[in-house]
Amino acid sequence: MKIDHEKMTAEIDLMNDKTMYVVKDNRLIPHTLSDYGETVVITMGGKVDRFETKEKRKV
């Protein structure tokens, strides 16, 4: 991930499907997803507040 603070742009790898990105308060926040499970994005006031992850293992 490359960030250019002057232009307010970021270059991310679109081929990496294990990472989810959120923009909050002019920051790019990466979140690595688990192999199995569920990730819920909780918003407050129209902005991302937190992630809730339930991790599961496949047997």
C-alpha positions in Angstrom: 0.0 0.0 0.0 1.4 3.4 -1.1 0.0 6.6 0.3 0.6 10.0 -1.2 -0.4 12.5 1.6 0.0 15.6 -0.7 -2.5 14.3 -3.3 -4.6 12.4 -0.7 -4.4 9.2 -2.8 -3.6 5.6 -2.0 -2.5 2.7 -4.1 -3.8 -0.6 -2.9 -3.4 -4.2 -4.3 -6.7 -5.2 -5.7 -5.6 -8.8 -6.2 -5.3 -9.3 -2.4 -8.7 -10.5 -1.3 -7.7 -11.1 2.3 -7.6 -7.4 3.2 -10.5 -4.9 3.5 -9.9 -1.2 3.6 -11.9 1.5 5.4 -11.4 5.2 5.1 -12.0 7.0 8.4 -11.0 10.6 9.3 -8.7 10.9 6.3 -6.9 7.6 7.2 -6.8 4.4 5.2 -7.2 1.5 7.7 -6.5 -2.0 6.5 -8.3 -5.0 8.1 -7.0 -8.5 7.5 -9.9 -11.0 7.0 -9.8 -14.4 8.7 -9.9 -17.6 6.6 -13.4 -18.5 7.8 -15.9 -16.5 9.7 -17.9 -13.4 9.6 -16.9 -9.7 9.7 -19.5 -7.1 10.5 -18.9 -3.4 10.0 -20.6 -1.3 12.7 -21.4 2.3 11.8 -22.4 5.2 13.9 -23.6 8.5 12.4 -22.9 7.2 8.9 -19.2 6.5 9.7 -17.4 3.3 10.4 -17.1 2.8 14.2 -15.7 -0.8 14.5 -15.4 -4.3 13.1 -16.9 -7.3 14.8 -15.3 -10.6 13.7 -16.6 -14.1 14.5 -13.8 -16.5 13.6 -14.7 -20.1 12.7 -12.6 -23.1 11.7 -13.7 -25.5 9.0 -13.3 -29.2 10.0 
